[in-house]
């Protein structure tokens, strides 16, 4: 992780990664794999960058 990375840039990268996982889930043929990918995306979006969480 880049220590000079802005919270906005980290949030954008996390959102993009979650979108990639969602697209991969759409392409997945195995229902269990599809579910795991969607859960990963949800978890990623729920956690988000630590700096953007309210105190």
Buried (B, 14 or more C-beta within 10 A) or exposed (E): EEEEEEEEEBBEEBBEBBEEBBEBBEEBEEEEEBEBBBEBBEEBBEEBBEEEEEE
